[in-house]
Amino acid sequence: MRVKAVILAGGKGTRLAALTLKRAKPAVPFAGKYRIIDFALSNCVNSGIFDVIILTQYRPHSLNDHIAKGRPWDLDRSFTGGVQLLQPYQGSKDTDWYSGTADAVTQNINSVRRGRPEYVLILSGDHVYQMDYDMLVNYHRQKGAELTICTITVPLSEASRFGILEVDDDYRVKDFKEKPKQPTSTLASMGVYVFNYDTLERMLIEDKANKESSHDFGKDIIPRMVKEQMNVYAYPYGGYWVDVGTLDAYWEAHMDLLEMPPALNLNDRTWVIHTRSEERPPVQLSAGARISKSLITDGTIVSEGAVIERSVLSPGVFVGPGAVIRDSVVLTDAFIEAGAVVERAIVDKIAVIGQGAVVGSKGSNGGTEGSLVCIGKNTLIPSGFTVGAGCIFGTDLTVADYTDFPSRVIPPGTFVGYKPSKD
């Protein structure tokens, strides 16, 4: 059984605010030591799939550096598959920036065809979950399916965010609507598909010729296959899965890891999440430091009297004397100076929270009270500043970027050096 995986990893992830200003969504750090794409890649190799294509587009540099030749995932292969990172290019008239998920695969169909796979897995590179794809492919074969769609059950209030399916008693798909305004079902697509290769190529060729198509799997390919009564089946998935596509979802997924037992078990030695790790020294904890219900990664230094509660600290984070971090996610090499307080915040890599600064104070604005603060990569919050809830800071900010705040108070919901995308 020849299976090839295609991971779609070109998303901008604009709803992650400052976290994706300098990286694609699948490259965003997660759970201290990982990147989001590590979950799809690890699912592949743990399922015995070693022929993987990764399609990138938006700011691919972090992904390229992280994956390189694929050694941490045992994907540094040549004759037996391995990993390929493919980016769009402008050349002949049939190549351009990807216009949709299906178009991304169409433009790389020669690479997908190589090795003559029987089945093609289409995966998103920005979801956090653990799944045995071998079981999925076997289900697909047993059903005699041409396409199988992995599904989860979601609350009706959230169903309009997903592709929604209606199925019969045998899980054959009777109807599919992408992000319906008034959903009639709670069975939602996870964005994980298995195609028979021949079916996939034929559908992509026909879709490419359709000038009315947006060239997207959810909007065009799947609805057409269902309408034409092709063999499309749903695969019910009962495990933990989350699209960490918003700041709230990203933060909540980290908080899920701190539960006992955690919703996602990263300690399962039968299903290791592989990643490229730097060599870092052990965690250093000083006298009087208090840590509870947290994940602390290699190279972190927690100084005397510091308090860390319900938080995730990535490699190399420095926590100064008497600093407090609560309900927060702090990424690699961030520096929390003495006496600073960080609550309900996401602090990106090499950001600095100055001495005595208070980040995430609840403020008085009911519309943003208690909402997350996001601080961009390499940004400084000056000493003594108070940052209200819901503030978002861009990247590379210095003291010179705070002249509009002489009182050293940044009101709740303020954007500093950051403009929301219109996408």
N, C-alpha and C positions, 0 to 999 in steps of 0.2 A: 504494500500500500504506500504509494508515493504522495506525500503531503507537503505542500509549500505554504509558508505563512507570509502574508503581506501585512506589515504594520504601518498604518497611516499615522504619521508623526509630524505633520506640517502645520498643526493648528497654532494660531496666534494666542488663543487663551486670554482674550482681552478682559474677561470678567475676573481674572486674577490680578487685575490692576498692576501695581508696580512689579510684581513677581515675574511678569512676562515682558517687561520693557526691553530686557537684554537677552532673553532666551525663549525658546519655544516651550509650549505648555508641557510636552512630555519630558523635557529636561529639567523641570522644576524639582528641587530637592524635596524628599519626603521621608518621614519617620527617622530623622537623624542622619542616616548614612546612605540612603538610597536616592534614586531619581524615579519619577513616576513611571517611565518606560521600562524600568527594571522588572515590573510585575508581568507585563506582556511577554518580555523576553524570557524571563524565568519560567513562566507557564509553558512556553514553547519547548525549552530544553528539558524540563521536567516531564513533559509529555512525549519525549522522544522525537521531537521535530527539530532538525538541525539545518534546515534549508529555509532561511529567513531573509526577506527583503524589507528594508525600512525606507519608506518614502518621506522625505523631508522637504520643507519649503521655507517656512518663516524662521529666520535667525538660526540656522542649523549648526552653528559652530560649537555650542556647548554639547549638543548630541554627538557630533562627530568626535570631539575630544573624549567624551565619556565612553562611547562604544568602541571607537578605534577599530581594531581587527576582531573584536568580540571574544578575546581570551577568557575573561571572567565567566562567560556563559558557555565555554567550550565551543565557541562558534568560529574560531580561527582555523577554518578548514578551506579546502579548495575542491578536491574531487568529490567529496561527500556532502556538498552543500556549503555551509558557512553563512556568514552574514554579509549582505550588500547594503550600503547606504546610497540611495539614488536621489539626486536633486533635479528639479526641472531645469531645463536649459532652453535657450532660444536659438534655433537653428533653422531646420527646414520648416515648411509652412505648417506641418502637423504637430509641432511642438511649441509649447508656451507655458506660462504659469498655469497651474492646475485650476480649473474652473469648478471642480466638485470632486467628491470622493471617488466616483466612478471614473471621471476623467483622469485622475491621478494614476489609477491602475491601467487605464487604456494607454496612456502615454508610455507606460513601461511594460507593455504586454509581451514584448520580446524577451525581457528578463524573466517575467513570470512563466512563460512557456518553456524556458530552458530547463532541461532535465525531464520534460514531459510529465508533470505531476498529474495524478488522477483527481486530486482534490486540492482546493485552495482555501485556506483560512484567511479571511479579511478581519483584521483586528484594529482597534483603536489603541494608540500609544499613550493615552492619557486617562486610563481607568485603573483603579486599585482593586485587585481581586486575585484569588487563586482558583485556577480551573484546570482540570485534566482534559486537554483537548483531544486526547486519544478516545476517551469515552464519548465525547461529542461527535467525532468522526464516525465511530462505530454506530452510534444512534442514527446518524445521517444515512449510513449504508443500509442499516436494517429497515429504515422507512422507505428506501428506494427514492430518496429525495433528490431533487435537483438543486435546491437551496434549503439550508436549515438556519434558522434565526434563533440565537440564544435570547431567552427572555427572563425577566423578573416581574414580580407583582409589586406595584407601587400604589401609594394612596391616590384616590381619585383626584384629590386637590393638586397633585403634582403631575398627573398623567399628560397634561397638555405640553409638557417639556420633552416628551419622548415620542418615538414611533410606536403607535398602539395597534395591537393585533386582536383579531377575533378568530377563534379556532373552534373546530368541532371536537368530538369526544376522542378522536385519534390524534389530536394536536395538529391536524392539517389546517393551514391558514386560510380562512375564508375572506378576510378583509384586513387591509393594512392602511393606516393613515399616519403620515408624518406630522407630528405635533398638532393634533386637531384642537380647535378652539373648544369644542364640546365633546370630549372623549366619552365613548360608550363602553369602554373596557378599561381594566387596570393592568392588563398584560402588556408589558413594555419591552421594546427591543433594547438590548445591551450594546448594540453596535458590534456584535461578534457574529460573523457569518461563515458558513461552510458552503462552497459551491463545487459542483462537478466542474472540472476544468473546461470541458467542451461547452457546457452551458454558459459559463462565465464569459468565455471569449465571444461566443455568438451574441450574447446580450450586450456586451460592450461595443461590438462592431455596429450592431443595429442602433444602439443608443447614440453613438458618435454621429451617425448619419441623420439623426433627428434634430433639426434646427430648433424645435420647440422645447427640447430637453434642457434641464439645468445640469445634467450629467452627474447625478448624485444617486447613491444607492437607495437612501431612504425616500427621496422625493420622486425618483423616476424608475430605477431598475426593479425594486421590490414591488411597488404597486402594479407595475405592468405585468410582472410574472404572476401575481395573484389574480389579476383581472383575466389573464389568459389561461387560468386554471392549470398552471404548471404545478409540479409536485413541490410545494413549499410547505415546510413544517416548522413548528416551534419546538425548541428544546428548553424545558423548564429548569431553571437554575435556582437552587435553594440556598446558595452560600452568600457570603458577604461580597458586595460589589458597590462601588461608589465612583461616580464621575466627579472628580475633584475640580470642577470647572468654575467654581466661584470661591471667593475668600471664605465665606461661611462654610461651604462644603469641605474645603481644604482644612480649615481649622477643626471642624467637627470630626473629620476622619482621624486627625491626630488625637483628639480627645478619646475617640473610640479605642485607640491603642492602649490607653491608660486604664481601661476598665479591667476588672479581674473576674473571670477570664476575659482577655481582649477579644473584640469582635473578629479581629484578623490576627492569627497566631504566627508571629514572625519567628517563634522558637521551634517550629515544626521541622525537625531534621529530615523528615521524609519529603519535604517540599521547600527546599532552601530558596530564598530570594537572593539571587546572585547580583553582585554590583562590582564596580571598579572602586576600590578603596585606597586611600592614601595611608601611608605608614604614619601613625600618630602615637604619641606616648600614652600611658594609662591616664585615666581620670585622676585629678588631684583634688582632694577635699581637705580644706583647712579646719582647724579646731572651731567648734561652735557653728559650723555650717549645718543647715537643716534642709533636708531634701525629702519630699514625700510625693508619691504617686506620679513619678516622672521618668522619662527616658533620658539618660545622659550618655553622650557618645565620646569616643576616644579623644584625648587631647584637651578636654574641657578642664578649666581651672575654676574652682569655686572657693572664694576667699572666706576669711574668718567672718562669722556672723551673717553670712548671706543666707537667704531663704528662697527655696525653689519649690513651688507647689503646682501640681497638675500641669506640667510643662514638658516640652521636648527640646533638648539642646543638641545641636549638631556638632560635628568635630571642631575643636579649637576655640570654642566659645570661652570668653573670659568674663567671670562674674566678680565684681569688685567687693571689697569689704562692706557689709551691711546692705548690699543691694537686695532687692526683692523682685522675683519673677513669678507671676501667677497666671495660670490659664493661658499660656503663650507658647508660640513656636519661634525658636531663635535659630537662625541658620548659620552656616559655617563661618568661623572666625569673627563673629560679631563680638563687640566689646561693650559690656555693661559696666559703667564706672561706679565708683564707690557711692553708696547711698541712693542710687537710682532705683525707681520703682517702675516695673513694666507689668501691665495687666491687660489681658484680652488683646494681645497684639501679635502680629507676625512681623518679625524683624529679619530682613534679608542679609545676605552674606556681607561681611566686613563693614556693616553699619556700626555706628558708635552712639550709644546713649550716654550723654554727658553726666558728670557728677551731679547728684542730687536732682536730676530731671525726673519728672513724673509723667509717664506715658500711659494713656488709657484711662485717665480720670473720667468719672461718669458724667461730669458736667451737668448742665441744667436743660439742655435741648432734648425734649422728649423724643424727637424724631430720630436721634442718633444715640441716645443714652444706652450704654452697654454694648454698642456695636464695635466691631473690630477696628483696630488701628493697623495700618500696613505701612512699613517703612522700607523704602527701596534700597537696593544694593549700594554699598559704599556711601551711605548718607549719614550725616551727623545731626543728632538732636543736641543742641548746645546745652551746656551745664545750666542748671537752674530753671529750665523751661518746663512748662506744664502743657501737656498735649491732651486735648479732649478726645472723647470716644469718637470713633468713626472717621478720624482723619486719615488721609492717604498722602504719603510723601513720595516724590519721584526719586531718581537715582542721582548719586554723586553730589548731593547738596552739602554746602559748607556754611560757615557762619554768615557769609555774605548774602545768603539766600533768605535771611530772617529779618531783614531791616524793616519789614512791614509789621513786625510784632515787638515794638519797644517795651511792652509790658511783660514780655516773655511768657505770655499765655496765648495758646493757639486754640480757638474755640472749637467745640465739637463739630465734626462734619466738614472741616476745612481741608481743601486740597492745596498742597504746597509743592510747587515744581512738578505738578502732575495734571494732565488733562485727560478725562475719560475718552476712550475711543468711541467713535460713532458706529463701529462695526457691530 
